[in-house]
Amino acid sequence: MIRILPAALAATLLTFPLTVCAADAPQREPYGIALEGFAYPYPVHLLPVVNDGEQLSMAYMDVTSAQPNGRTVVLLHGRNFPSSYWADVIKMLSEAGYRVVVPDQIGFGKSSKPMGELHFDNLARNTIALLDHLKIDKADIVAHSLGGMLGVRIARAYPDRVAHLVLTAPIGLEDYRLYVPPTPTEKMIETEDKLTADGYRKQLQTNYAIKLPPEAITPFIDARFNIRGSPDYPRWLRAFVSSGQMIYREPVAHEIAEITEPTLFIMGADDHNAPGRPNAPEALRAKMGQNAELAKAFAAKMPNARAEIIPDTGHLVFLEAPERYKELVLGFLGR
């Protein structure tokens, strides 16, 4: 049976170089540690930043609208995805008049991979430094997955810089330390290094309840596993593991109810992603990842928030239900 991709998804896939599976395909050069060789949908710029004394470069796209409405949206990506996966959302927001700023956070995508540890406070400061560099006083934030945790930290630390906050299938709605014992960094590096491309595909499909055809997941696998041939791969791997430790060690669940900016949770009903669940005691695993219910509970406690649950949808909400996502986001930002 031939599966037809939705037009929006097909357009997104054009921004990714797909893995060639033919036996006689030529050997491809590995991507660099900053995803050299991996295409992004818009020009990429670099902003120098200093984190914990280390000189680094933060990559970002800055997309202006042909009919500007004077407002800016900042898109914050998830842990397992380069910011290029926002391609359709960038187009949607730009067509609606928004300037769209799309950073790769330090440690991800085309940005530097630091020697030191990652911290949400540093990522938040970097993002504000980018807004300062671009002379943007206030922006709407639209965040996904790990980006949702960062969005919460930015909204709490810099409330005067945030107009609206959209949390798209965020992680961090619970404190994973209550379920998962601490894991040494070296053990995590060993586990991640043993992961195969097929194993990673199964991991994404299982953890994210992805409702997309298999070929739609290939770009994400390609972005990660074609770095393996780079001489800088060990540094990339350590930075990736550091992001996992950041999620565990720096929870934001205790801050969410304190957010006063208008906030919209957009959740996939089938998204039960919970980082670290395989390492939790079996008796606790079923309690983790009740994300839609957690979002509704948080929204009920907050002064200016609501939660929208999209049925038959997993973690990649904006790719799985693009029309409903567009309706919700543009309607909320236009309030």
SENU-863177 format. One record per residue (C-alpha): residue number from 1; x, y, z. Coordinates in Angstrom, 3 decimals, padded with zeros to 6 digits, always signed. Example, Ala and Ser with C-alpha at 12.3 -4.5 7.8 and 13.67 -1.06 7.14 Angstrom:
BEGIN
(pt 1,(+012.300,-004.500,+007.800))
(pt 2,(+013.670,-001.060,+007.140))
***
This chain:
BEGIN
(pt 1,(+000.000,+000.000,+000.000))
(pt 2,(+001.311,+003.471,-000.885))
(pt 3,(+000.988,+006.046,+001.869))
(pt 4,(+000.474,+009.667,+000.826))
(pt 5,(+002.119,+012.247,+003.082))
(pt 6,(+000.171,+015.383,+004.066))
(pt 7,(+001.324,+018.392,+002.058))
(pt 8,(+002.761,+020.129,+005.132))
(pt 9,(+004.752,+017.077,+006.158))
(pt 10,(+006.020,+016.512,+002.631))
(pt 11,(+007.265,+020.090,+002.538))
(pt 12,(+009.044,+019.579,+005.858))
(pt 13,(+010.825,+016.467,+004.625))
(pt 14,(+012.286,+018.429,+001.744))
(pt 15,(+014.398,+020.336,+004.284))
(pt 16,(+016.062,+017.128,+005.460))
(pt 17,(+018.581,+014.989,+003.570))
(pt 18,(+017.120,+011.473,+003.688))
(pt 19,(+019.200,+008.376,+004.313))
(pt 20,(+019.982,+006.416,+001.147))
(pt 21,(+019.430,+002.704,+001.652))
(pt 22,(+020.465,+001.301,-001.733))
(pt 23,(+023.339,-001.153,-001.486))
(pt 24,(+025.288,+000.591,-004.232))
(pt 25,(+024.776,+004.116,-002.837))
(pt 26,(+028.004,+006.117,-002.544))
(pt 27,(+029.480,+006.548,+000.932))
(pt 28,(+028.441,+009.925,+002.293))
(pt 29,(+030.700,+012.254,+004.227))
(pt 30,(+029.750,+012.309,+007.919))
(pt 31,(+028.131,+015.437,+009.280))
(pt 32,(+030.312,+017.710,+011.378))
(pt 33,(+029.712,+018.289,+015.061))
(pt 34,(+027.786,+021.448,+014.119))
(pt 35,(+025.714,+019.493,+011.587))
(pt 36,(+027.848,+020.647,+008.688))
(pt 37,(+026.389,+018.953,+005.625))
(pt 38,(+022.844,+018.935,+007.026))
(pt 39,(+020.503,+021.404,+005.300))
(pt 40,(+018.392,+023.964,+007.154))
(pt 41,(+015.379,+025.650,+005.503))
(pt 42,(+016.621,+029.228,+006.018))
(pt 43,(+020.019,+030.950,+006.354))
(pt 44,(+021.819,+030.246,+009.623))
(pt 45,(+023.613,+032.979,+011.595))
(pt 46,(+025.968,+032.678,+014.575))
(pt 47,(+025.956,+034.672,+017.827))
(pt 48,(+029.050,+034.514,+020.082))
(pt 49,(+028.168,+033.675,+023.705))
(pt 50,(+030.175,+032.785,+026.798))
(pt 51,(+028.931,+030.030,+029.112))
(pt 52,(+030.910,+029.304,+032.267))
(pt 53,(+034.000,+030.913,+030.761))
(pt 54,(+033.806,+028.952,+027.485))
(pt 55,(+033.628,+030.834,+024.174))
(pt 56,(+030.775,+029.358,+022.117))
(pt 57,(+028.604,+030.099,+019.062))
(pt 58,(+024.817,+030.001,+019.076))
(pt 59,(+023.248,+029.255,+015.692))
(pt 60,(+019.892,+030.734,+014.744))
(pt 61,(+017.556,+031.461,+011.864))
(pt 62,(+015.876,+034.869,+011.655))
(pt 63,(+012.943,+034.833,+009.242))
(pt 64,(+011.102,+038.053,+008.452))
(pt 65,(+007.590,+038.306,+007.061))
(pt 66,(+006.615,+039.880,+003.764))
(pt 67,(+003.712,+041.527,+005.618))
(pt 68,(+005.066,+042.152,+009.136))
(pt 69,(+002.671,+042.626,+012.033))
(pt 70,(+005.391,+043.999,+014.318))
(pt 71,(+005.567,+040.906,+016.536))
(pt 72,(+008.191,+038.190,+016.985))
(pt 73,(+007.897,+034.502,+017.827))
(pt 74,(+010.836,+032.537,+019.227))
(pt 75,(+010.723,+028.786,+018.567))
(pt 76,(+012.427,+026.497,+021.095))
(pt 77,(+013.281,+022.974,+019.884))
(pt 78,(+013.276,+019.617,+021.640))
(pt 79,(+016.212,+017.429,+022.653))
(pt 80,(+016.177,+014.927,+019.802))
(pt 81,(+015.548,+017.356,+016.960))
(pt 82,(+017.468,+020.045,+015.063))
(pt 83,(+015.592,+023.332,+014.879))
(pt 84,(+015.041,+022.750,+011.153))
(pt 85,(+012.086,+020.521,+012.073))
(pt 86,(+010.152,+023.748,+012.716))
(pt 87,(+010.120,+024.469,+008.935))
(pt 88,(+006.335,+024.291,+008.492))
(pt 89,(+005.668,+026.283,+011.673))
(pt 90,(+008.132,+028.978,+010.567))
(pt 91,(+006.276,+029.257,+007.258))
(pt 92,(+002.899,+029.347,+008.988))
(pt 93,(+003.937,+032.109,+011.395))
(pt 94,(+005.750,+034.128,+008.724))
(pt 95,(+002.703,+034.067,+006.469))
(pt 96,(+000.654,+035.352,+009.417))
(pt 97,(+002.975,+038.369,+009.718))
(pt 98,(+005.337,+037.289,+012.496))
(pt 99,(+009.094,+037.610,+012.532))
(pt 100,(+010.343,+034.148,+013.533))
(pt 101,(+013.588,+033.611,+015.438))
(pt 102,(+014.685,+029.984,+015.641))
(pt 103,(+017.805,+029.239,+017.703))
(pt 104,(+019.681,+026.000,+018.105))
(pt 105,(+020.447,+026.006,+021.793))
(pt 106,(+024.064,+025.522,+022.851))
(pt 107,(+024.738,+021.780,+022.721))
(pt 108,(+022.292,+021.156,+019.872))
(pt 109,(+022.056,+021.360,+016.083))
(pt 110,(+024.455,+023.802,+014.461))
(pt 111,(+025.451,+025.473,+017.739))
(pt 112,(+028.646,+024.757,+019.682))
(pt 113,(+028.916,+021.611,+021.760))
(pt 114,(+030.468,+022.777,+025.030))
(pt 115,(+033.068,+020.979,+027.076))
(pt 116,(+031.181,+021.935,+030.234))
(pt 117,(+027.744,+020.874,+031.452))
(pt 118,(+024.481,+022.234,+030.066))
(pt 119,(+022.171,+024.235,+032.332))
(pt 120,(+018.742,+025.710,+031.693))
(pt 121,(+019.802,+029.009,+033.242))
(pt 122,(+022.619,+029.354,+030.689))
(pt 123,(+020.302,+028.446,+027.814))
(pt 124,(+017.781,+031.019,+029.053))
(pt 125,(+020.450,+033.724,+029.275))
(pt 126,(+021.687,+032.833,+025.788))
(pt 127,(+018.175,+033.169,+024.386))
(pt 128,(+017.690,+036.570,+026.003))
(pt 129,(+021.131,+037.618,+024.711))
(pt 130,(+019.942,+036.688,+021.215))
(pt 131,(+016.830,+038.855,+021.636))
(pt 132,(+019.027,+041.697,+022.840))
(pt 133,(+021.334,+041.248,+019.848))
(pt 134,(+018.336,+041.401,+017.496))
(pt 135,(+016.885,+044.390,+019.418))
(pt 136,(+013.689,+042.536,+020.307))
(pt 137,(+012.191,+043.771,+023.582))
(pt 138,(+009.390,+041.227,+023.916))
(pt 139,(+008.478,+038.049,+022.048))
(pt 140,(+005.979,+035.229,+021.991))
(pt 141,(+007.576,+031.881,+022.809))
(pt 142,(+006.454,+028.662,+021.138))
(pt 143,(+008.293,+025.665,+022.574))
(pt 144,(+008.323,+021.896,+022.084))
(pt 145,(+009.411,+019.037,+024.354))
(pt 146,(+012.669,+019.971,+026.145))
(pt 147,(+012.142,+023.464,+024.741))
(pt 148,(+009.058,+023.597,+026.949))
(pt 149,(+011.235,+023.273,+030.053))
(pt 150,(+013.421,+026.082,+028.746))
(pt 151,(+010.347,+028.165,+027.918))
(pt 152,(+009.158,+027.809,+031.512))
(pt 153,(+012.553,+028.914,+032.834))
(pt 154,(+012.599,+031.948,+030.506))
(pt 155,(+009.042,+032.945,+031.450))
(pt 156,(+009.891,+032.726,+035.157))
(pt 157,(+013.277,+034.467,+034.960))
(pt 158,(+012.400,+037.102,+032.339))
(pt 159,(+008.618,+037.624,+032.520))
(pt 160,(+008.844,+041.118,+031.027))
(pt 161,(+010.351,+039.660,+027.819))
(pt 162,(+007.531,+037.149,+027.175))
(pt 163,(+004.146,+038.116,+025.709))
(pt 164,(+002.615,+034.651,+025.218))
(pt 165,(+003.887,+031.145,+025.984))
(pt 166,(+002.852,+028.108,+023.934))
(pt 167,(+004.018,+024.808,+025.424))
(pt 168,(+003.764,+022.143,+022.736))
(pt 169,(+003.951,+018.614,+024.187))
(pt 170,(+006.399,+019.826,+026.837))
(pt 171,(+008.381,+017.453,+028.985))
(pt 172,(+009.134,+018.388,+032.586))
(pt 173,(+005.521,+018.529,+033.743))
(pt 174,(+006.657,+016.230,+036.562))
(pt 175,(+009.859,+015.962,+038.590))
(pt 176,(+011.524,+012.842,+037.201))
(pt 177,(+013.744,+012.603,+040.301))
(pt 178,(+010.684,+011.332,+042.183))
(pt 179,(+010.672,+008.219,+040.000))
(pt 180,(+014.109,+007.647,+038.474))
(pt 181,(+017.319,+007.015,+040.422))
(pt 182,(+020.359,+009.093,+039.375))
(pt 183,(+022.440,+007.616,+036.551))
(pt 184,(+026.181,+008.323,+036.201))
(pt 185,(+027.111,+010.308,+033.099))
(pt 186,(+029.628,+007.685,+031.946))
(pt 187,(+026.952,+004.995,+032.128))
(pt 188,(+024.627,+007.138,+030.023))
(pt 189,(+027.378,+007.743,+027.467))
(pt 190,(+028.000,+003.996,+027.229))
(pt 191,(+024.289,+003.280,+026.734))
(pt 192,(+023.792,+005.994,+024.095))
(pt 193,(+026.943,+004.931,+022.228))
(pt 194,(+025.622,+001.374,+021.901))
(pt 195,(+022.326,+002.543,+020.412))
(pt 196,(+021.857,+001.640,+016.741))
(pt 197,(+019.862,+003.558,+014.147))
(pt 198,(+017.170,+000.858,+014.205))
(pt 199,(+017.104,+000.946,+017.988))
(pt 200,(+016.783,+004.713,+017.935))
(pt 201,(+013.902,+004.503,+015.466))
(pt 202,(+012.073,+002.099,+017.775))
(pt 203,(+012.859,+004.342,+020.746))
(pt 204,(+011.327,+007.386,+019.042))
(pt 205,(+008.261,+005.449,+017.911))
(pt 206,(+007.715,+004.001,+021.391))
(pt 207,(+008.504,+007.031,+023.546))
(pt 208,(+006.751,+009.564,+021.329))
(pt 209,(+003.749,+007.537,+020.087))
(pt 210,(+004.502,+008.955,+016.651))
(pt 211,(+001.563,+008.870,+014.237))
(pt 212,(+003.701,+009.566,+011.159))
(pt 213,(+004.773,+007.141,+008.412))
(pt 214,(+008.220,+005.555,+009.014))
(pt 215,(+009.909,+007.645,+006.332))
(pt 216,(+008.984,+010.805,+008.231))
(pt 217,(+011.176,+009.729,+011.167))
(pt 218,(+014.224,+009.042,+008.983))
(pt 219,(+015.523,+012.655,+008.961))
(pt 220,(+015.777,+012.719,+012.747))
(pt 221,(+017.702,+009.449,+012.747))
(pt 222,(+019.881,+010.705,+009.911))
(pt 223,(+020.699,+013.940,+011.778))
(pt 224,(+021.951,+011.990,+014.759))
(pt 225,(+023.683,+008.927,+013.343))
(pt 226,(+025.601,+010.503,+010.478))
(pt 227,(+027.613,+012.413,+013.107))
(pt 228,(+029.130,+009.107,+014.261))
(pt 229,(+031.790,+009.262,+011.558))
(pt 230,(+032.984,+012.685,+012.693))
(pt 231,(+036.205,+012.861,+014.734))
(pt 232,(+034.305,+015.154,+017.124))
(pt 233,(+031.593,+012.558,+017.761))
(pt 234,(+032.712,+011.866,+021.390))
(pt 235,(+032.250,+015.547,+022.258))
(pt 236,(+028.825,+015.590,+020.569))
(pt 237,(+027.837,+012.472,+022.536))
(pt 238,(+028.922,+013.976,+025.853))
(pt 239,(+026.922,+017.150,+025.140))
(pt 240,(+023.866,+015.066,+024.229))
(pt 241,(+024.119,+013.111,+027.474))
(pt 242,(+024.600,+016.366,+029.386))
(pt 243,(+021.225,+017.522,+028.058))
(pt 244,(+019.662,+014.373,+029.515))
(pt 245,(+021.258,+015.063,+032.882))
(pt 246,(+019.986,+018.652,+032.692))
(pt 247,(+016.406,+017.416,+032.290))
(pt 248,(+016.797,+015.189,+035.336))
(pt 249,(+018.777,+017.502,+037.618))
(pt 250,(+017.014,+020.799,+036.861))
(pt 251,(+013.238,+020.226,+037.055))
(pt 252,(+010.810,+023.050,+036.262))
(pt 253,(+007.566,+021.363,+037.340))
(pt 254,(+007.582,+023.337,+040.598))
(pt 255,(+007.681,+026.643,+038.684))
(pt 256,(+004.952,+026.112,+036.084))
(pt 257,(+001.966,+027.099,+038.240))
(pt 258,(+003.685,+030.424,+039.019))
(pt 259,(+003.716,+031.589,+035.379))
(pt 260,(+001.506,+034.643,+034.930))
(pt 261,(+001.922,+035.231,+031.176))
(pt 262,(-000.876,+033.908,+028.929))
(pt 263,(-000.020,+030.237,+028.455))
(pt 264,(-001.379,+027.566,+026.138))
(pt 265,(-000.562,+023.876,+026.521))
(pt 266,(-001.048,+021.891,+023.292))
(pt 267,(-000.871,+018.199,+024.083))
(pt 268,(-001.152,+014.997,+022.095))
(pt 269,(-003.633,+012.718,+023.817))
(pt 270,(-001.373,+009.714,+023.212))
(pt 271,(+001.863,+011.389,+024.296))
(pt 272,(+003.134,+009.648,+027.436))
(pt 273,(+006.782,+010.547,+026.980))
(pt 274,(+008.678,+010.435,+030.287))
(pt 275,(+012.480,+010.696,+030.142))
(pt 276,(+014.196,+008.028,+032.218))
(pt 277,(+011.150,+005.766,+032.548))
(pt 278,(+013.101,+002.568,+031.660))
(pt 279,(+015.377,+003.248,+034.659))
(pt 280,(+012.515,+003.743,+037.122))
(pt 281,(+011.331,+000.924,+039.408))
(pt 282,(+008.701,-001.086,+037.555))
(pt 283,(+006.022,-000.208,+040.115))
(pt 284,(+006.447,+003.510,+039.351))
(pt 285,(+006.685,+003.463,+035.563))
(pt 286,(+002.945,+003.471,+034.917))
(pt 287,(+002.571,+006.644,+036.992))
(pt 288,(+004.946,+008.587,+034.751))
(pt 289,(+004.094,+010.462,+031.575))
(pt 290,(+000.419,+011.297,+032.172))
(pt 291,(+001.188,+014.468,+030.268))
(pt 292,(-002.242,+015.542,+029.056))
(pt 293,(-003.709,+015.222,+032.548))
(pt 294,(-000.745,+017.040,+034.064))
(pt 295,(-001.154,+019.907,+031.598))
(pt 296,(-004.847,+020.248,+032.403))
(pt 297,(-004.086,+020.266,+036.126))
(pt 298,(-001.438,+022.959,+035.734))
(pt 299,(-003.682,+025.122,+033.539))
(pt 300,(-006.413,+024.981,+036.198))
(pt 301,(-003.976,+026.375,+038.800))
(pt 302,(-002.556,+029.152,+036.647))
(pt 303,(-004.058,+032.654,+036.408))
(pt 304,(-004.093,+032.833,+032.604))
(pt 305,(-003.710,+029.401,+031.010))
(pt 306,(-005.580,+026.672,+029.223))
(pt 307,(-004.798,+023.202,+027.901))
(pt 308,(-005.899,+021.832,+024.530))
(pt 309,(-005.663,+018.080,+023.979))
(pt 310,(-005.518,+016.820,+020.388))
(pt 311,(-006.889,+013.259,+020.057))
(pt 312,(-005.023,+010.477,+018.245))
(pt 313,(-001.797,+012.494,+018.396))
(pt 314,(+001.587,+011.776,+019.954))
(pt 315,(+004.604,+013.879,+020.879))
(pt 316,(+005.214,+015.535,+017.484))
(pt 317,(+001.973,+017.490,+017.636))
(pt 318,(+002.767,+020.151,+015.050))
(pt 319,(+003.781,+017.556,+012.446))
(pt 320,(+000.997,+015.082,+013.221))
(pt 321,(-001.915,+017.545,+013.404))
(pt 322,(-000.664,+020.624,+011.508))
(pt 323,(-004.038,+022.208,+010.721))
(pt 324,(-005.352,+021.941,+014.280))
(pt 325,(-002.017,+023.172,+015.589))
(pt 326,(-002.125,+026.185,+013.264))
(pt 327,(-005.656,+027.004,+014.377))
(pt 328,(-004.743,+026.828,+018.068))
(pt 329,(-001.467,+028.745,+017.867))
(pt 330,(-002.613,+031.589,+015.620))
(pt 331,(-005.858,+031.926,+017.540))
(pt 332,(-004.007,+032.128,+020.855))
(pt 333,(-001.291,+034.545,+019.702))
(pt 334,(-003.918,+036.755,+018.088))
(pt 335,(-005.871,+037.270,+021.306))
***
